[in-house]
C-alpha cells in the first residue's frame, strides 16, 4: 500500500505489484503480448474460456469459443496432454502461455455441449499503431499485412468505457476516414503504455535475486496516425447518442494525476474519403429528428437529467425519512445505469449486437450513411 501510494502520485497506472500479480500484468499490459489471446476464469472449479481477444491467435484460429472448458494442455505437435483439472488457474495460464510461433494444444469440452476435442493454436505476438518513450523518441509501428480485409463503409460503436486498444482502433478508423464513430461523446482516454520492472534484480546484483515483486510503470504514450494522443481526450465521436455513461466520472481524466494530453508529428498515411463533414452534418440532422420523436430516447433524456441532478447534490439529509427517500432515488439511478449499460453493451453471454432502441438507432444511422454514400459517391470501395 505504501509503495502504491508513492507510485500513484506519478500517474494512475503506476503501482507496485506483488510477485503473484507481476507476471499476469506483464503479459496483459506490456507493449508486446505473446500467447493465444484468451482470458481464463474459474467456474465451479473448472478452467473456462472467459474472453477471446479480437485479432489474437485463438480468435483467428476460430475453433476456441467463450464458455469452453479447458481439460488438458499440451506443448508442440507431439507434446503429451497434461490434465489441468485440479490445477490452480495461474498454473494453467503458465502452461498455455509461451513464445510466439510455438504451438499449444488445448483439450476442451465445448461450453455448448459435446465431446472432448483437441484444438491446436500457434501462439502469436500483438504489437501497438505509434508510441513515444519518456525521452521523446517516437517509434512507428507499421501495418505489415498487405491489402485491406474490408474495403467498404464502417461504423464503430464506442462508449466512455472504450479504452486503450479499442481507442487505437477507433482513432485509426477516424484518421484514415474509413468510417463513422458513434456513441458517447468521447472514449475513456487511456493513451499510455505500461511495463513491469522487477525489484529484486534492481536491488541485488546476483544471478538469482530474491523475488520482491515488480513496479508497474508508465513508460510510453501511444498516438494515432494523425499524431494526436488519446490520453485524457479520448476519441471524439462523429455522432453522439444520449447515454448515462457519458456523464459518469469514469474516464481517465477523472482519475488522480493523469498524464496530460500530448501530440507528435503525424506519420505519413493515405486517407480514404469514406467520411466527409457534409455527410456527418446530414447524419446528425437526421438523428436529431428521430431522437425527438422517440419515446425511449425521451425517457432516457429524463433519466439523464435526474442522474445529473442527484450527482450535483453535495449534502446528505440527517432526517431519517428524507434520507431513506434520497437513498431510494439513488438506488433507482443505479438500476437505470445498469439497465442502460446492459442494453448498450450487453455481456459475454449474450449477442454482440442486441436489438434495442439504442442499437436500432445505430442501424438507422448506418442505413442513412449507406444511402448518402450511394447518392453522393463520396466513397469508393475498390
Buried (B, 14 or more C-beta within 10 A) or exposed (E): EEBBEEBBEEBBBBBBBEBEBBBBBBBEBBBEBBBBBBBBEEEEEEBBBBBBBEEBBBBBBEBBBBBBBBBBBBBEEEEEBBEBEEBEBEEBBBBBBBEBEBBBBBBBBBBEEEEEEEBEBBBBEBEBBBBBEEEEEBEEEEEEEEEEEEBEBBBBBBBBBBBBBBBBBBBBBBBBBBBBBBBBBBBBBBBBBBBBEBBBBEEEEEEEBEBBBBBBBBBBBBBBBBBBBBBBBBBBBBBBBBBBBBBBEEBBBBBEEBBEBBBBEBBEBEEBEBBBEEBBEBBBEBBEEBBEEBEBBEEBEEBBEBBEEEEEEEEEEEEEEEEEEBEEBEEBBEEBBEEBBEBBBBEEEEEEEBEBEBBEBBEBBBEBBBEBBEEEEBBEEE
